[in-house]
Amino acid sequence: MEALDPRALPVTTAPAQRLQSHVSFLASPALAGRQPGTPGNRQAAQYIEEQFRLVGLQPLASLGGYRQTISDRMGDNVIGVIPPIDHTARTRWIVIGAHYDHLGYPFLGADDNASSIAILIETARNLTGLSRHGIMFVAFNGEELPYFGTAEMGSQFLFHHLPPEVGAAENLQAAIIMDLMGGVHWAPLKDAIFATGAEKSPALYRRVTETRVSPLTIYRGGIHLVEEIPDHGHKAFSDYDVFRNQKVPFLFLSAARSPRYHTAGDVASTLHYERMAATVEWLRQLLALMSQDEAPYAFDAHRVEFADEVASFTSIVEQALHEETRIPGTSRWSLRKLEQDLEWLREVRGSAPTPQQLERLERISIRVQCLMADYSGCFTF
């Protein structure tokens, strides 16, 4: 089976065209890859601020505008809010965020992560009226190396410098983080995204399962599966990390890596804008459901939803084995491994997870990620 060419996908609806316009600006050669501290990074921040203002997000009075300066050297987080219905000391806030920095020229970073910033802007446009919770839209700076995991990483900086309007960290109801939301390589996942992390919080997970938008397919899995990364081992890789580590309920959304990840081929013409538009509507509906939840979401760092993880990967592996829907470039050795994976998935369906079973599922996840990103040696995992 040949790889899907995203340049052949139509962009016909107005929402998709707006998303394409955002990405085309942010991932243009003029911004030179948006590396923190560069003119292109500052141009991106200015664009995001202007868009936040245009779609009706409000600045925080404590910041005196839409910027939270991380340092004069590297630049700012950009923040706009929808205030809560009644702002009291007990107000809870939902953070929805994505990073806007990238690696610098010649890497223009359309999927990573202009795609998510575009969705962030358009989600704000599509929310009307006030919410029970305050909703804080954040474009983070400094997610890429060498800032990842440091005090200058934008999401880390926000958490440790929460604006007075939010107050203490326990006032955070949840964080929704997006990364790599536009890429597509394998046809069976053309209209699919992955939702992970919410399994740690039962009420949040229930809202994720209740939210449905056609033609979008949501594959639910645990964050432990996302963090099995080909060639890197088990590690965090996006802005959800600080929220998870501080026991803030969170949801991490991604369409997964494509072969264009961190290459000069990650350009605006290679994204699936109609799926991104469906994601905007999915987020709008999810946030509407979340706004009904007055009680704080619980957080259990060890909680998994094993049955749903098994169901998700059973579906994916079945399609990966079918002759007409194989992942492009799958070798006969990888096919043999996938056959063994599917047999195991069917055996464990309905069982309670053991540590060994969770580890085996992580191996399957890393194999599938490896194949979708067109890495070599996928049969070795």
CORDALIN-V535950 format. One record per run of one state. SS is the DSSP state (H for helix, E for strand, - for the rest). FROM is the first residue (numbers start at 0). TO is the last residue. If there is no record, write none. Layout:
ss={SS/SS}
from={FROM/FROM}
to={TO/TO}
This chain:
ss={-/H/-/H/-/H/-/H/-/E/-/E/H/-/E/-/E/-/E/-/E/-/E/-/E/-/E/-/H/-/E/-/E/-/H/-/H/E/-/H/-/E/-/H/-/H/-/E/-/H/-/E/-/E/-/H/-/E/-/H/-/H/-/H/-/H/-/H/-/H/-/H/-}
from={0/5/8/13/26/28/31/38/54/57/58/59/60/63/64/65/66/71/74/82/83/84/92/99/103/104/106/107/109/126/130/131/133/140/153/160/168/171/178/186/189/191/196/197/200/201/210/216/221/222/226/227/229/232/234/240/245/249/254/267/270/272/290/305/321/322/325/331/348/354/372/377/380}
to={4/7/12/25/27/30/37/53/56/57/58/59/62/63/64/65/70/73/81/82/83/91/98/102/103/105/106/108/125/129/130/132/139/152/159/167/170/177/185/188/190/195/196/199/200/209/215/220/221/225/226/228/231/233/239/244/248/253/266/269/271/289/304/320/321/324/330/347/353/371/376/379/380}
